[in-house]
């Protein structure tokens, strides 16, 4: 701290001066995060701010990196990206393998701890999550093309069929047998409720929410649900609603009423590995804050994938829970939104008001 001019640091923070990025970091004691000087988040009160020379200094004070400005990313070099890409290419070439963390970290001469931290900083997911996504992708292809389900399971690198049913089934949105049949046999129950933004249809399996969408009429929403899950059995939710379902509806209504800033609800959705990375990242954006499509692309470690990020946002069928409304254009324009820009603006305004409380 003796080497930092705290007055100059504070002026840099107030101006959001990017030239100071990397030379120091500032922590906000009330939120428990530390940021780089150019962080676009709301300016904190000076009395709540501390300055640090390194991220390690901030973390020793119990602070965590800001999810908006991602201060650790600023220290990431092209060399780091190239090294992690080397590991990713190895994992892509051997999706049926199950390499240990020590083996992967040894490829780069890093300790398992530092390797995992660097891998997540570059890709946005842990090595295990990345490997799971690759195996899941191979499993899906195998279920469509293999002669038997067992061949597909073991060919994708799973050690047993029970492990697939424990872990992969929740990511497939159905059991492997049902996925092989195109979703036949999956039951999705649904209900349409009135919300501050018009009719809202909620569809769910026994595992979690599969469909949350706004619409002008129940008939159109039901048609959208059938289009999203063409081989599933769609049934109206019987009354009285099961307690978990009632809780999910209540949580969504509290969010729309500005009484709840986040929706930590169980999901049962199907997605590609890329879509899952984007959607996981969207859920990490704090309520009330916005990022551009290019910022999201950089956040998942693929800065050139801006258009693919936009397509992943458009493919989202679970409004609010996967908060694609928090992504806007780089010029500040709202961009697109599956359920209309008026609703997107309303959701943004609701979350900003809630975040100020």
N, C-alpha and C positions, 0 to 999 in steps of 0.2 A: 504493500500500500504506500510505502514511503516513496516509491518511484512513480506513482500516479498522481497527476494533478487533478484532484477530484472536481474542482470547479470547471476545468476545461472539459473533463469527461461529461459532466452534467450538461454543458452547453452543446456538446456533440450529440447527446441523447435527445435533447429538446429539438435539435435541428434534424434528427434522424440522419446524421452524417455518415454515409457509407464508407468514407475514407478512414473512419475509426474502426471499422470491422476488422477483427483479428488482433488489434493492438490492446483492447481491453474488453471486458464484459460487464454488464450491470445486472444486479439481482434485485428482485422486488420481493421484499420480505412478506408482504401480505398475500401474495399469490403463490409464493414458493418456487418461482421460476427464475432463470437467468437468461439474458438475451444479448444479442449484439446491438451496437448503437443504432443501426438503421431499422430496428424492429418497427413494423407499422402498427403495432398494438397501441391502445390508448395510453397516453403519457401518465405514468404513475406520479404520486406525490413524492416530492424530494425526500421527505423524512423517512420514506419506506424503501429508499434505494441505497444499495451498497455497490462498490466497484471492485472488480477483480482483474488480475492480470491474466489468469488462465481459467479454463473451465473447471480444472481440478480444484482450484481455490474456491470457486462457487459451490461445487459439489461437497466440499468439506464442511461448508456451512449448511448443508442439508437441502440445497436448491437443486432443481432438475431443469434440463434444457427446455426452452420454450418450443412448443409445437408449431408456432406460427413462423418464427424466423429461423428456427433450427440452427442454433449457434455452432453446433459441432460440424455441420455441413460446410461452414465457411473454411474450416481448417482442412477439409478433405482435398487432397491433391489429385491431379490427373493420374498420377502413379497409383494412388490408392484405388481409383476406379478401375484402372487396367488390371490390377492384381485381383480384385474381386470378380471382375468379368472372366478372368482366367478360371477361377474356381467355378463360376456359374456355368461356363462352357463344359467343364469336366462333369458337373452334375447333370447337365442336359444330355451329354453323351452317354451317361450311365444312370438313367432314371430308375433302373431295376436294382441298383445297388443301394446300400444303406450305410454310407461312409460315416464314421464317427467324427465328432467335432475335432478330436486331436489329429486325425488324419488330414482333414481339410485345412486346419490351421498350420499343420506341418508343411503343407505345400507352399506357404508364404513365409515360413519361418517365424510365425507369431505364436504367442500363447493362446490357448483356447479362449480365454476371457477377452483379450484384445481383438482376436479375430472375430468373435461373435459380435462385438460392439461395432467394429468397422463394417462387417457384412450388413448389419441392420442399418447403419448410417447410409450406406450406398444403395441398398436395394429396398429398404423400407420394411423388410420382414427378416425373421431369424433364419439361420441355415435350415433348421428343422421344418419351418413353415414352407420354405422354398422347395425343399426336397419332397414334402408332402404334396405340394401342388403339382410337381412334376410326376410323381407316382399316380396321383389322381387322374391327371391327363392321360397317362398311359393306360390306366385301368379303364377309363371311359372308352378309349379306342378298342381295347381288348374285349370289353363286354359286347361291343357291336360286331366284332370280327372273329373272335375266337370260337372254337367249336364248343367249348364248355366254360362255365363260370369259373371253375377251378383253374383252368389254364390262364384265364385273364387275370385272376387274383395273384397267382404265383409268378406269372410273367411280368407283372408290374412291380415285383419286388416285395410283396407283402409276405410275412413269415407264416401267416395262418389266415384262414377264412374268418375266424372269430375277430381278428384284429381289424379286418375290413369292416365288419358289421359294427364294431365298436366306434371306429374313428371315421372311416370313409363314408359310411352311410349318412352321417350328418352333413357332409359336404356335398354328396350326390343329391341330397334332398329325398332319397329313397333308398331302399336296399338295392344291392347289385342286381338281383333278379328282376326287380321292377324296372330298374334303369334299362336293363337289357331289352325289356318289353316296351320301351318308350314311355315309361311312367304308368303303364296300365296297373290299376289296383290302388293307386295312391288316392286317398280321400282328403279333399280340401273342403273344410266347412267355411261358410262365409256369412257375413251380415253387413248390411248397409245402414249407416247411422248419419244423422245430420250433424254437421260441424260448422264452425264459424266460416269455413271456406267452401261450403256446399256439401253435397253428398260425399261420403267417404266409405268405401268398401274395404273391409278387412277380411282377408282369407288366411287360414292357418291349417297346418297339419298338427299332429299331436306333439311335434318337436318344436314348433315355433311359427312365427309369421312368415308367410310366403307371398303375400300380396297386400299392399296398402296403397290405395290410389283414390284420387279425387275424380269426380265426374259430374255430368249434368243430370244423369238419370241412372236408376238402378239397372235398367235393361242394357245400357251401353257399358256399364261397369262389368256386368256379368259376361258380356261378350268379350271384353278385354281379358277377363280372368280365363275364359275358355280358350282364348287365343294364346295366352301365356302358358297354359297347361292343357294342351289339347287332348291328352290321353288320361287325364286324371278324372276321378269321379267328384263332381262338384255338388255339394249338398248345403242347404240353408242351415245355419247354426240353430240347433233346437234350444228352446227355452225350458227351464232357466239356463242361462249361459254357464258353462263350467267356470269355476273361480279363476283359473289362470287367464282365460279369455276375457273375463270381466276386468281383471287387473290390467291387461294389455290395452283394452279400450279406454279405461280410465286414465292410464298414463299418456296416451296420445291426446286425449281431450285436455289434460292438464298442460301439456306442451302447447297446444293451440291457444289455450287461455292465458299463456304467459306465466303459468304457475310452476313450471318445471323446465329446466334448461337443457336437459338431455334425455335421451330415450335408450336406456340400456336394456333392451328387450331381446329375447331369444329369436333367432332367425332360422328359417329353413328355406334357403334359396339355392339355386344352382347358378354357377358362374364359371367362366374360364379362369385360369390362374391369374391372368392379367386383370380381369375385372375384379377378382377378389382382392388383389393388391390395391387397386384404386379404391374400392369400397372400404377396405380396412383403413386406408389413409384418410378418407373423408370422415370417418368416425372419430379420427384423432384431432380434427380441426375444432377448436373450442367453440361452443355455442356463442353466437353474436359476432364471430369473426369470419372473414371471407378470404379466399385465395383465388388466384387466377388459374386457368387451365394449365398454363405453363409452369406455375409454381407447384401445382400438384404433380405434374410430370417430373419436375426436378426432385420433388419430395420422395417419389418412389424410385429414384435413381435412373430415370429414362427421360432426360430433358428434351429429346427430340420427338417424344410420343404425345405431343399436345393434342393432336386430332384423335388419337386412340383414347386418350383420357376423356375427351368430349363424348366419344361414342359409348364408353363405359358408363358415363353419367346418364346418357340417354337411355341405356338399357336397364337402368335401375327400376325395379317394379315395387319397391318398398319405400314409399315416400316418407320423409322425415327421419325414419329410423336409420336409413343410409342417407345422410344429409347432402344430396347432390345440389341442393339449393344454395349451399355455401360456396359454390364455385362460380366465378364470373369471368368476364373477358379481361384481358390485360389492360384495356383502355378504360376500365371502370364500368362498361356496359353490362347489363344483366346477362347477356347471352341467351341461350335457349333454356327451356324448361318443359318437361313433358306434360305438365299440368297447367301451363299458362303462366305468363310473366307476372300477371296480377297476383297470383298465389305465391309466386317466388318472392316478390317484393314484400308481401304480407308476412311470410315466414321469416324473412330477414329482419323486418322491423320488430316482430314479436320477440325474436331471440335477442336483438340488441337491447330492447327495453328490459327484458328479463335479466340480461347480464349486468345491467347497471344497478340492480337492486342489491 
